[in-house]
Amino acid sequence: MNDLGKLLVIGGVFMTVVGVVLWSGVGKSWLGRLPGDINYTRGDFSVHFPVVTCLLVSAMLTLLMWWFRK
């Protein structure tokens, strides 16, 4: 149970840091607007799918999880 407690504390601290960074406005101008993100607008209808942003976040989380497992 000791390892589970460490994992929960580290995960909580990480989520808090990410929340504070996003709340401060860092990345507001580029996050979700990377080259390769799909944005379609026609009249009153718009669709936005951040493909590259999702890949970037996934790669960062994968590296982070790999690092903590070692």
mmJSON file of the N, C-alpha and C atoms, coordinates in Angstrom:
{"data_MODEL":{"atom_site":{
"group_PDB":["ATOM","ATOM","ATOM","ATOM","ATOM","ATOM","ATOM","ATOM","ATOM","ATOM","ATOM","ATOM","ATOM","ATOM","ATOM","ATOM","ATOM","ATOM","ATOM","ATOM","ATOM","ATOM","ATOM","ATOM","ATOM","ATOM","ATOM","ATOM","ATOM","ATOM","ATOM","ATOM","ATOM","ATOM","ATOM","ATOM","ATOM","ATOM","ATOM","ATOM","ATOM","ATOM","ATOM","ATOM","ATOM","ATOM","ATOM","ATOM","ATOM","ATOM","ATOM","ATOM","ATOM","ATOM","ATOM","ATOM","ATOM","ATOM","ATOM","ATOM","ATOM","ATOM","ATOM","ATOM","ATOM","ATOM","ATOM","ATOM","ATOM","ATOM","ATOM","ATOM","ATOM","ATOM","ATOM","ATOM","ATOM","ATOM","ATOM","ATOM","ATOM","ATOM","ATOM","ATOM","ATOM","ATOM","ATOM","ATOM","ATOM","ATOM","ATOM","ATOM","ATOM","ATOM","ATOM","ATOM","ATOM","ATOM","ATOM","ATOM","ATOM","ATOM","ATOM","ATOM","ATOM","ATOM","ATOM","ATOM","ATOM","ATOM","ATOM","ATOM","ATOM","ATOM","ATOM","ATOM","ATOM","ATOM","ATOM","ATOM","ATOM","ATOM","ATOM","ATOM","ATOM","ATOM","ATOM","ATOM","ATOM","ATOM","ATOM","ATOM","ATOM","ATOM","ATOM","ATOM","ATOM","ATOM","ATOM","ATOM","ATOM","ATOM","ATOM","ATOM","ATOM","ATOM","ATOM","ATOM","ATOM","ATOM","ATOM","ATOM","ATOM","ATOM","ATOM","ATOM","ATOM","ATOM","ATOM","ATOM","ATOM","ATOM","ATOM","ATOM","ATOM","ATOM","ATOM","ATOM","ATOM","ATOM","ATOM","ATOM","ATOM","ATOM","ATOM","ATOM","ATOM","ATOM","ATOM","ATOM","ATOM","ATOM","ATOM","ATOM","ATOM","ATOM","ATOM","ATOM","ATOM","ATOM","ATOM","ATOM","ATOM","ATOM","ATOM","ATOM","ATOM","ATOM","ATOM","ATOM","ATOM","ATOM","ATOM","ATOM","ATOM","ATOM","ATOM","ATOM","ATOM","ATOM"],
"id":[1,2,3,4,5,6,7,8,9,10,11,12,13,14,15,16,17,18,19,20,21,22,23,24,25,26,27,28,29,30,31,32,33,34,35,36,37,38,39,40,41,42,43,44,45,46,47,48,49,50,51,52,53,54,55,56,57,58,59,60,61,62,63,64,65,66,67,68,69,70,71,72,73,74,75,76,77,78,79,80,81,82,83,84,85,86,87,88,89,90,91,92,93,94,95,96,97,98,99,100,101,102,103,104,105,106,107,108,109,110,111,112,113,114,115,116,117,118,119,120,121,122,123,124,125,126,127,128,129,130,131,132,133,134,135,136,137,138,139,140,141,142,143,144,145,146,147,148,149,150,151,152,153,154,155,156,157,158,159,160,161,162,163,164,165,166,167,168,169,170,171,172,173,174,175,176,177,178,179,180,181,182,183,184,185,186,187,188,189,190,191,192,193,194,195,196,197,198,199,200,201,202,203,204,205,206,207,208,209,210],
"type_symbol":["N","C","C","N","C","C","N","C","C","N","C","C","N","C","C","N","C","C","N","C","C","N","C","C","N","C","C","N","C","C","N","C","C","N","C","C","N","C","C","N","C","C","N","C","C","N","C","C","N","C","C","N","C","C","N","C","C","N","C","C","N","C","C","N","C","C","N","C","C","N","C","C","N","C","C","N","C","C","N","C","C","N","C","C","N","C","C","N","C","C","N","C","C","N","C","C","N","C","C","N","C","C","N","C","C","N","C","C","N","C","C","N","C","C","N","C","C","N","C","C","N","C","C","N","C","C","N","C","C","N","C","C","N","C","C","N","C","C","N","C","C","N","C","C","N","C","C","N","C","C","N","C","C","N","C","C","N","C","C","N","C","C","N","C","C","N","C","C","N","C","C","N","C","C","N","C","C","N","C","C","N","C","C","N","C","C","N","C","C","N","C","C","N","C","C","N","C","C","N","C","C","N","C","C","N","C","C","N","C","C"],
"label_atom_id":["N","CA","C","N","CA","C","N","CA","C","N","CA","C","N","CA","C","N","CA","C","N","CA","C","N","CA","C","N","CA","C","N","CA","C","N","CA","C","N","CA","C","N","CA","C","N","CA","C","N","CA","C","N","CA","C","N","CA","C","N","CA","C","N","CA","C","N","CA","C","N","CA","C","N","CA","C","N","CA","C","N","CA","C","N","CA","C","N","CA","C","N","CA","C","N","CA","C","N","CA","C","N","CA","C","N","CA","C","N","CA","C","N","CA","C","N","CA","C","N","CA","C","N","CA","C","N","CA","C","N","CA","C","N","CA","C","N","CA","C","N","CA","C","N","CA","C","N","CA","C","N","CA","C","N","CA","C","N","CA","C","N","CA","C","N","CA","C","N","CA","C","N","CA","C","N","CA","C","N","CA","C","N","CA","C","N","CA","C","N","CA","C","N","CA","C","N","CA","C","N","CA","C","N","CA","C","N","CA","C","N","CA","C","N","CA","C","N","CA","C","N","CA","C","N","CA","C","N","CA","C","N","CA","C","N","CA","C","N","CA","C","N","CA","C"],
"label_alt_id":[null,null,null,null,null,null,null,null,null,null,null,null,null,null,null,null,null,null,null,null,null,null,null,null,null,null,null,null,null,null,null,null,null,null,null,null,null,null,null,null,null,null,null,null,null,null,null,null,null,null,null,null,null,null,null,null,null,null,null,null,null,null,null,null,null,null,null,null,null,null,null,null,null,null,null,null,null,null,null,null,null,null,null,null,null,null,null,null,null,null,null,null,null,null,null,null,null,null,null,null,null,null,null,null,null,null,null,null,null,null,null,null,null,null,null,null,null,null,null,null,null,null,null,null,null,null,null,null,null,null,null,null,null,null,null,null,null,null,null,null,null,null,null,null,null,null,null,null,null,null,null,null,null,null,null,null,null,null,null,null,null,null,null,null,null,null,null,null,null,null,null,null,null,null,null,null,null,null,null,null,null,null,null,null,null,null,null,null,null,null,null,null,null,null,null,null,null,null,null,null,null,null,null,null,null,null,null,null,null,null],
"label_comp_id":["MET","MET","MET","ASN","ASN","ASN","ASP","ASP","ASP","LEU","LEU","LEU","GLY","GLY","GLY","LYS","LYS","LYS","LEU","LEU","LEU","LEU","LEU","LEU","VAL","VAL","VAL","ILE","ILE","ILE","GLY","GLY","GLY","GLY","GLY","GLY","VAL","VAL","VAL","PHE","PHE","PHE","MET","MET","MET","THR","THR","THR","VAL","VAL","VAL","VAL","VAL","VAL","GLY","GLY","GLY","VAL","VAL","VAL","VAL","VAL","VAL","LEU","LEU","LEU","TRP","TRP","TRP","SER","SER","SER","GLY","GLY","GLY","VAL","VAL","VAL","GLY","GLY","GLY","LYS","LYS","LYS","SER","SER","SER","TRP","TRP","TRP","LEU","LEU","LEU","GLY","GLY","GLY","ARG","ARG","ARG","LEU","LEU","LEU","PRO","PRO","PRO","GLY","GLY","GLY","ASP","ASP","ASP","ILE","ILE","ILE","ASN","ASN","ASN","TYR","TYR","TYR","THR","THR","THR","ARG","ARG","ARG","GLY","GLY","GLY","ASP","ASP","ASP","PHE","PHE","PHE","SER","SER","SER","VAL","VAL","VAL","HIS","HIS","HIS","PHE","PHE","PHE","PRO","PRO","PRO","VAL","VAL","VAL","VAL","VAL","VAL","THR","THR","THR","CYS","CYS","CYS","LEU","LEU","LEU","LEU","LEU","LEU","VAL","VAL","VAL","SER","SER","SER","ALA","ALA","ALA","MET","MET","MET","LEU","LEU","LEU","THR","THR","THR","LEU","LEU","LEU","LEU","LEU","LEU","MET","MET","MET","TRP","TRP","TRP","TRP","TRP","TRP","PHE","PHE","PHE","ARG","ARG","ARG","LYS","LYS","LYS"],
"label_asym_id":["A","A","A","A","A","A","A","A","A","A","A","A","A","A","A","A","A","A","A","A","A","A","A","A","A","A","A","A","A","A","A","A","A","A","A","A","A","A","A","A","A","A","A","A","A","A","A","A","A","A","A","A","A","A","A","A","A","A","A","A","A","A","A","A","A","A","A","A","A","A","A","A","A","A","A","A","A","A","A","A","A","A","A","A","A","A","A","A","A","A","A","A","A","A","A","A","A","A","A","A","A","A","A","A","A","A","A","A","A","A","A","A","A","A","A","A","A","A","A","A","A","A","A","A","A","A","A","A","A","A","A","A","A","A","A","A","A","A","A","A","A","A","A","A","A","A","A","A","A","A","A","A","A","A","A","A","A","A","A","A","A","A","A","A","A","A","A","A","A","A","A","A","A","A","A","A","A","A","A","A","A","A","A","A","A","A","A","A","A","A","A","A","A","A","A","A","A","A","A","A","A","A","A","A","A","A","A","A","A","A"],
"label_entity_id":["1","1","1","1","1","1","1","1","1","1","1","1","1","1","1","1","1","1","1","1","1","1","1","1","1","1","1","1","1","1","1","1","1","1","1","1","1","1","1","1","1","1","1","1","1","1","1","1","1","1","1","1","1","1","1","1","1","1","1","1","1","1","1","1","1","1","1","1","1","1","1","1","1","1","1","1","1","1","1","1","1","1","1","1","1","1","1","1","1","1","1","1","1","1","1","1","1","1","1","1","1","1","1","1","1","1","1","1","1","1","1","1","1","1","1","1","1","1","1","1","1","1","1","1","1","1","1","1","1","1","1","1","1","1","1","1","1","1","1","1","1","1","1","1","1","1","1","1","1","1","1","1","1","1","1","1","1","1","1","1","1","1","1","1","1","1","1","1","1","1","1","1","1","1","1","1","1","1","1","1","1","1","1","1","1","1","1","1","1","1","1","1","1","1","1","1","1","1","1","1","1","1","1","1","1","1","1","1","1","1"],
"label_seq_id":[1,1,1,2,2,2,3,3,3,4,4,4,5,5,5,6,6,6,7,7,7,8,8,8,9,9,9,10,10,10,11,11,11,12,12,12,13,13,13,14,14,14,15,15,15,16,16,16,17,17,17,18,18,18,19,19,19,20,20,20,21,21,21,22,22,22,23,23,23,24,24,24,25,25,25,26,26,26,27,27,27,28,28,28,29,29,29,30,30,30,31,31,31,32,32,32,33,33,33,34,34,34,35,35,35,36,36,36,37,37,37,38,38,38,39,39,39,40,40,40,41,41,41,42,42,42,43,43,43,44,44,44,45,45,45,46,46,46,47,47,47,48,48,48,49,49,49,50,50,50,51,51,51,52,52,52,53,53,53,54,54,54,55,55,55,56,56,56,57,57,57,58,58,58,59,59,59,60,60,60,61,61,61,62,62,62,63,63,63,64,64,64,65,65,65,66,66,66,67,67,67,68,68,68,69,69,69,70,70,70],
"pdbx_PDB_ins_code":[null,null,null,null,null,null,null,null,null,null,null,null,null,null,null,null,null,null,null,null,null,null,null,null,null,null,null,null,null,null,null,null,null,null,null,null,null,null,null,null,null,null,null,null,null,null,null,null,null,null,null,null,null,null,null,null,null,null,null,null,null,null,null,null,null,null,null,null,null,null,null,null,null,null,null,null,null,null,null,null,null,null,null,null,null,null,null,null,null,null,null,null,null,null,null,null,null,null,null,null,null,null,null,null,null,null,null,null,null,null,null,null,null,null,null,null,null,null,null,null,null,null,null,null,null,null,null,null,null,null,null,null,null,null,null,null,null,null,null,null,null,null,null,null,null,null,null,null,null,null,null,null,null,null,null,null,null,null,null,null,null,null,null,null,null,null,null,null,null,null,null,null,null,null,null,null,null,null,null,null,null,null,null,null,null,null,null,null,null,null,null,null,null,null,null,null,null,null,null,null,null,null,null,null,null,null,null,null,null,null],
"Cartn_x":[0.817,0.0,0.857,2.083,2.967,3.222,3.402,3.642,2.415,1.228,0.002,-0.147,0.2,0.142,1.085,2.297,3.267,2.745,2.175,1.655,0.515,-0.363,-1.476,-0.999,-0.014,0.521,1.216,2.034,2.741,1.749,0.721,-0.308,-1.067,-1.38,-2.079,-1.245,0.033,0.928,1.07,1.204,1.333,0.071,-1.092,-2.335,-2.497,-2.052,-2.127,-1.219,-0.012,0.931,0.396,-0.127,-0.688,-1.882,-2.718,-3.868,-3.477,-2.46,-1.995,-1.391,-0.631,-0.018,-1.101,-2.094,-3.162,-4.036,-4.251,-5.072,-4.378,-3.037,-2.289,-2.316,-2.707,-2.816,-1.647,-0.686,0.448,-0.062,0.29,-0.131,-1.488,-2.097,-3.433,-3.419,-2.313,-2.266,-1.925,-1.248,-0.824,-1.431,-1.874,-2.416,-3.75,-3.811,-5.008,-4.992,-3.95,-3.837,-2.522,-2.044,-0.803,-1.05,-0.001,-0.169,-0.592,-1.638,-2.156,-3.46,-3.81,-5.1,-6.178,-7.288,-8.353,-9.351,-9.587,-10.565,-11.391,-12.706,-13.599,-14.711,-14.881,-15.925,-16.696,-18.009,-18.862,-20.123,-20.25,-21.412,-21.437,-22.524,-22.664,-22.15,-21.659,-21.212,-19.694,-19.104,-17.649,-17.309,-16.279,-15.776,-14.286,-13.826,-12.398,-11.957,-10.96,-10.414,-8.898,-8.336,-6.897,-6.09,-5.852,-5.162,-3.729,-2.969,-1.559,-1.413,-2.29,-2.253,-2.5,-3.45,-3.717,-2.505,-1.865,-0.666,0.464,0.638,1.681,1.423,0.199,-0.148,0.007,-0.4,-0.264,1.204,2.05,3.478,4.096,3.72,4.269,3.815,2.549,2.054,2.671,2.897,3.55,4.967,5.719,7.08,7.091,6.152,6.066,5.755,4.807,4.471,5.635,6.325,7.473,8.578,8.782,9.805,9.495,8.223,7.861,7.857,7.696,7.712,9.124,10.125,11.51,12.032],
"Cartn_y":[-1.199,0.0,1.258,1.147,2.3,2.853,1.949,2.391,3.076,2.57,3.191,4.604,4.792,6.127,7.103,6.637,7.49,7.873,6.897,7.157,8.17,8.035,8.977,10.388,10.495,11.821,12.455,11.691,12.22,12.625,11.786,12.122,13.384,13.536,14.736,15.993,15.896,17.051,17.412,16.397,16.646,17.32,16.824,17.43,18.853,19.106,20.463,21.41,20.978,21.817,22.096,21.079,21.273,22.223,22.068,22.957,24.4,24.627,25.996,26.599,25.811,26.318,26.682,25.812,26.109,27.26,27.358,28.443,29.792,29.791,31.039,31.57,30.729,31.185,30.789,30.056,29.604,28.593,28.778,27.874,28.2,29.27,29.615,29.989,30.538,30.976,29.844,28.781,27.739,26.376,26.129,24.831,24.614,23.611,23.347,24.013,24.754,25.437,25.095,23.888,23.457,23.095,23.135,22.698,21.223,20.918,19.557,19.405,20.37,20.353,20.734,20.024,20.229,21.244,22.29,23.311,23.619,23.373,23.596,24.528,25.633,26.602,26.949,26.884,27.298,27.909,29.2,29.906,29.847,29.334,29.218,27.896,27.037,25.702,25.644,25.124,24.943,23.647,22.976,21.739,21.91,21.546,21.631,20.311,19.662,18.416,18.558,18.685,18.91,17.622,17.127,15.862,15.92,16.888,16.983,17.296,18.11,18.405,17.136,16.312,15.045,14.116,14.053,13.223,13.718,15.023,15.601,15.311,15.503,15.229,13.742,12.884,11.445,11.035,11.591,11.269,11.738,12.917,13.424,12.57,12.182,11.339,9.944,9.407,8.105,8.154,9.194,9.335,9.514,10.27,10.489,9.189,8.409,7.136,6.152,6.137,5.261,5.645,6.926,7.415,7.033,7.126,6.807,5.295,4.485,3.039,2.495,3.207,2.746,2.974],
"Cartn_z":[0.0,0.0,0.0,0.427,0.474,-0.934,-1.905,-3.287,-3.876,-3.536,-4.018,-3.461,-2.203,-1.601,-2.284,-2.578,-3.283,-4.665,-5.364,-6.704,-6.657,-5.677,-5.562,-5.226,-4.349,-3.996,-5.19,-5.893,-7.065,-8.141,-8.365,-9.356,-8.976,-7.686,-7.223,-7.378,-7.05,-7.197,-8.668,-9.525,-10.961,-11.51,-11.132,-11.61,-11.092,-9.87,-9.321,-10.097,-10.387,-11.14,-12.538,-13.21,-14.549,-14.479,-13.466,-13.313,-13.093,-12.267,-12.008,-13.267,-14.009,-15.242,-16.26,-16.428,-17.384,-16.906,-15.613,-15.057,-15.23,-15.203,-15.34,-16.778,-17.728,-19.11,-19.985,-19.426,-20.226,-21.252,-22.479,-23.541,-24.124,-23.682,-24.169,-25.649,-26.117,-27.504,-28.475,-28.011,-28.941,-28.638,-27.415,-27.059,-27.768,-28.626,-29.41,-30.768,-31.065,-32.359,-33.064,-32.837,-33.469,-34.929,-35.754,-37.147,-37.164,-37.881,-37.933,-37.17,-36.328,-35.662,-36.661,-36.631,-37.611,-37.074,-37.85,-37.495,-38.73,-38.655,-39.783,-39.341,-40.064,-39.737,-41.007,-40.908,-42.014,-41.414,-41.565,-41.022,-39.499,-38.951,-37.504,-36.965,-37.828,-37.439,-37.448,-36.377,-36.348,-35.619,-36.106,-35.515,-35.311,-34.133,-33.834,-33.244,-33.861,-33.355,-33.289,-32.083,-31.928,-32.025,-33.229,-33.455,-32.932,-33.358,-32.982,-31.493,-30.953,-29.532,-28.72,-29.149,-28.46,-28.531,-29.688,-29.821,-28.927,-28.846,-28.006,-26.528,-26.073,-24.681,-24.38,-25.302,-25.12,-25.009,-25.856,-25.806,-24.492,-24.034,-22.773,-21.595,-21.568,-20.478,-20.52,-21.723,-21.855,-21.32,-21.671,-21.149,-19.639,-19.134,-17.691,-16.956,-17.453,-16.822,-16.924,-18.062,-18.224,-17.232,-17.037,-16.137,-14.69,-14.277,-12.906,-12.642,-13.674,-13.479,-13.306,-13.785,-13.655,-12.301],
"occupancy":[1.0,1.0,1.0,1.0,1.0,1.0,1.0,1.0,1.0,1.0,1.0,1.0,1.0,1.0,1.0,1.0,1.0,1.0,1.0,1.0,1.0,1.0,1.0,1.0,1.0,1.0,1.0,1.0,1.0,1.0,1.0,1.0,1.0,1.0,1.0,1.0,1.0,1.0,1.0,1.0,1.0,1.0,1.0,1.0,1.0,1.0,1.0,1.0,1.0,1.0,1.0,1.0,1.0,1.0,1.0,1.0,1.0,1.0,1.0,1.0,1.0,1.0,1.0,1.0,1.0,1.0,1.0,1.0,1.0,1.0,1.0,1.0,1.0,1.0,1.0,1.0,1.0,1.0,1.0,1.0,1.0,1.0,1.0,1.0,1.0,1.0,1.0,1.0,1.0,1.0,1.0,1.0,1.0,1.0,1.0,1.0,1.0,1.0,1.0,1.0,1.0,1.0,1.0,1.0,1.0,1.0,1.0,1.0,1.0,1.0,1.0,1.0,1.0,1.0,1.0,1.0,1.0,1.0,1.0,1.0,1.0,1.0,1.0,1.0,1.0,1.0,1.0,1.0,1.0,1.0,1.0,1.0,1.0,1.0,1.0,1.0,1.0,1.0,1.0,1.0,1.0,1.0,1.0,1.0,1.0,1.0,1.0,1.0,1.0,1.0,1.0,1.0,1.0,1.0,1.0,1.0,1.0,1.0,1.0,1.0,1.0,1.0,1.0,1.0,1.0,1.0,1.0,1.0,1.0,1.0,1.0,1.0,1.0,1.0,1.0,1.0,1.0,1.0,1.0,1.0,1.0,1.0,1.0,1.0,1.0,1.0,1.0,1.0,1.0,1.0,1.0,1.0,1.0,1.0,1.0,1.0,1.0,1.0,1.0,1.0,1.0,1.0,1.0,1.0,1.0,1.0,1.0,1.0,1.0,1.0],
"B_iso_or_equiv":[0.0,0.0,0.0,0.0,0.0,0.0,0.0,0.0,0.0,0.0,0.0,0.0,0.0,0.0,0.0,0.0,0.0,0.0,0.0,0.0,0.0,0.0,0.0,0.0,0.0,0.0,0.0,0.0,0.0,0.0,0.0,0.0,0.0,0.0,0.0,0.0,0.0,0.0,0.0,0.0,0.0,0.0,0.0,0.0,0.0,0.0,0.0,0.0,0.0,0.0,0.0,0.0,0.0,0.0,0.0,0.0,0.0,0.0,0.0,0.0,0.0,0.0,0.0,0.0,0.0,0.0,0.0,0.0,0.0,0.0,0.0,0.0,0.0,0.0,0.0,0.0,0.0,0.0,0.0,0.0,0.0,0.0,0.0,0.0,0.0,0.0,0.0,0.0,0.0,0.0,0.0,0.0,0.0,0.0,0.0,0.0,0.0,0.0,0.0,0.0,0.0,0.0,0.0,0.0,0.0,0.0,0.0,0.0,0.0,0.0,0.0,0.0,0.0,0.0,0.0,0.0,0.0,0.0,0.0,0.0,0.0,0.0,0.0,0.0,0.0,0.0,0.0,0.0,0.0,0.0,0.0,0.0,0.0,0.0,0.0,0.0,0.0,0.0,0.0,0.0,0.0,0.0,0.0,0.0,0.0,0.0,0.0,0.0,0.0,0.0,0.0,0.0,0.0,0.0,0.0,0.0,0.0,0.0,0.0,0.0,0.0,0.0,0.0,0.0,0.0,0.0,0.0,0.0,0.0,0.0,0.0,0.0,0.0,0.0,0.0,0.0,0.0,0.0,0.0,0.0,0.0,0.0,0.0,0.0,0.0,0.0,0.0,0.0,0.0,0.0,0.0,0.0,0.0,0.0,0.0,0.0,0.0,0.0,0.0,0.0,0.0,0.0,0.0,0.0,0.0,0.0,0.0,0.0,0.0,0.0],
"pdbx_formal_charge":[null,null,null,null,null,null,null,null,null,null,null,null,null,null,null,null,null,null,null,null,null,null,null,null,null,null,null,null,null,null,null,null,null,null,null,null,null,null,null,null,null,null,null,null,null,null,null,null,null,null,null,null,null,null,null,null,null,null,null,null,null,null,null,null,null,null,null,null,null,null,null,null,null,null,null,null,null,null,null,null,null,null,null,null,null,null,null,null,null,null,null,null,null,null,null,null,null,null,null,null,null,null,null,null,null,null,null,null,null,null,null,null,null,null,null,null,null,null,null,null,null,null,null,null,null,null,null,null,null,null,null,null,null,null,null,null,null,null,null,null,null,null,null,null,null,null,null,null,null,null,null,null,null,null,null,null,null,null,null,null,null,null,null,null,null,null,null,null,null,null,null,null,null,null,null,null,null,null,null,null,null,null,null,null,null,null,null,null,null,null,null,null,null,null,null,null,null,null,null,null,null,null,null,null,null,null,null,null,null,null],
"auth_seq_id":[1,1,1,2,2,2,3,3,3,4,4,4,5,5,5,6,6,6,7,7,7,8,8,8,9,9,9,10,10,10,11,11,11,12,12,12,13,13,13,14,14,14,15,15,15,16,16,16,17,17,17,18,18,18,19,19,19,20,20,20,21,21,21,22,22,22,23,23,23,24,24,24,25,25,25,26,26,26,27,27,27,28,28,28,29,29,29,30,30,30,31,31,31,32,32,32,33,33,33,34,34,34,35,35,35,36,36,36,37,37,37,38,38,38,39,39,39,40,40,40,41,41,41,42,42,42,43,43,43,44,44,44,45,45,45,46,46,46,47,47,47,48,48,48,49,49,49,50,50,50,51,51,51,52,52,52,53,53,53,54,54,54,55,55,55,56,56,56,57,57,57,58,58,58,59,59,59,60,60,60,61,61,61,62,62,62,63,63,63,64,64,64,65,65,65,66,66,66,67,67,67,68,68,68,69,69,69,70,70,70],
"auth_comp_id":["MET","MET","MET","ASN","ASN","ASN","ASP","ASP","ASP","LEU","LEU","LEU","GLY","GLY","GLY","LYS","LYS","LYS","LEU","LEU","LEU","LEU","LEU","LEU","VAL","VAL","VAL","ILE","ILE","ILE","GLY","GLY","GLY","GLY","GLY","GLY","VAL","VAL","VAL","PHE","PHE","PHE","MET","MET","MET","THR","THR","THR","VAL","VAL","VAL","VAL","VAL","VAL","GLY","GLY","GLY","VAL","VAL","VAL","VAL","VAL","VAL","LEU","LEU","LEU","TRP","TRP","TRP","SER","SER","SER","GLY","GLY","GLY","VAL","VAL","VAL","GLY","GLY","GLY","LYS","LYS","LYS","SER","SER","SER","TRP","TRP","TRP","LEU","LEU","LEU","GLY","GLY","GLY","ARG","ARG","ARG","LEU","LEU","LEU","PRO","PRO","PRO","GLY","GLY","GLY","ASP","ASP","ASP","ILE","ILE","ILE","ASN","ASN","ASN","TYR","TYR","TYR","THR","THR","THR","ARG","ARG","ARG","GLY","GLY","GLY","ASP","ASP","ASP","PHE","PHE","PHE","SER","SER","SER","VAL","VAL","VAL","HIS","HIS","HIS","PHE","PHE","PHE","PRO","PRO","PRO","VAL","VAL","VAL","VAL","VAL","VAL","THR","THR","THR","CYS","CYS","CYS","LEU","LEU","LEU","LEU","LEU","LEU","VAL","VAL","VAL","SER","SER","SER","ALA","ALA","ALA","MET","MET","MET","LEU","LEU","LEU","THR","THR","THR","LEU","LEU","LEU","LEU","LEU","LEU","MET","MET","MET","TRP","TRP","TRP","TRP","TRP","TRP","PHE","PHE","PHE","ARG","ARG","ARG","LYS","LYS","LYS"],
"auth_asym_id":["A","A","A","A","A","A","A","A","A","A","A","A","A","A","A","A","A","A","A","A","A","A","A","A","A","A","A","A","A","A","A","A","A","A","A","A","A","A","A","A","A","A","A","A","A","A","A","A","A","A","A","A","A","A","A","A","A","A","A","A","A","A","A","A","A","A","A","A","A","A","A","A","A","A","A","A","A","A","A","A","A","A","A","A","A","A","A","A","A","A","A","A","A","A","A","A","A","A","A","A","A","A","A","A","A","A","A","A","A","A","A","A","A","A","A","A","A","A","A","A","A","A","A","A","A","A","A","A","A","A","A","A","A","A","A","A","A","A","A","A","A","A","A","A","A","A","A","A","A","A","A","A","A","A","A","A","A","A","A","A","A","A","A","A","A","A","A","A","A","A","A","A","A","A","A","A","A","A","A","A","A","A","A","A","A","A","A","A","A","A","A","A","A","A","A","A","A","A","A","A","A","A","A","A","A","A","A","A","A","A"],
"auth_atom_id":["N","CA","C","N","CA","C","N","CA","C","N","CA","C","N","CA","C","N","CA","C","N","CA","C","N","CA","C","N","CA","C","N","CA","C","N","CA","C","N","CA","C","N","CA","C","N","CA","C","N","CA","C","N","CA","C","N","CA","C","N","CA","C","N","CA","C","N","CA","C","N","CA","C","N","CA","C","N","CA","C","N","CA","C","N","CA","C","N","CA","C","N","CA","C","N","CA","C","N","CA","C","N","CA","C","N","CA","C","N","CA","C","N","CA","C","N","CA","C","N","CA","C","N","CA","C","N","CA","C","N","CA","C","N","CA","C","N","CA","C","N","CA","C","N","CA","C","N","CA","C","N","CA","C","N","CA","C","N","CA","C","N","CA","C","N","CA","C","N","CA","C","N","CA","C","N","CA","C","N","CA","C","N","CA","C","N","CA","C","N","CA","C","N","CA","C","N","CA","C","N","CA","C","N","CA","C","N","CA","C","N","CA","C","N","CA","C","N","CA","C","N","CA","C","N","CA","C","N","CA","C","N","CA","C","N","CA","C","N","CA","C","N","CA","C"],
"pdbx_PDB_model_num":[1,1,1,1,1,1,1,1,1,1,1,1,1,1,1,1,1,1,1,1,1,1,1,1,1,1,1,1,1,1,1,1,1,1,1,1,1,1,1,1,1,1,1,1,1,1,1,1,1,1,1,1,1,1,1,1,1,1,1,1,1,1,1,1,1,1,1,1,1,1,1,1,1,1,1,1,1,1,1,1,1,1,1,1,1,1,1,1,1,1,1,1,1,1,1,1,1,1,1,1,1,1,1,1,1,1,1,1,1,1,1,1,1,1,1,1,1,1,1,1,1,1,1,1,1,1,1,1,1,1,1,1,1,1,1,1,1,1,1,1,1,1,1,1,1,1,1,1,1,1,1,1,1,1,1,1,1,1,1,1,1,1,1,1,1,1,1,1,1,1,1,1,1,1,1,1,1,1,1,1,1,1,1,1,1,1,1,1,1,1,1,1,1,1,1,1,1,1,1,1,1,1,1,1,1,1,1,1,1,1]
}}}
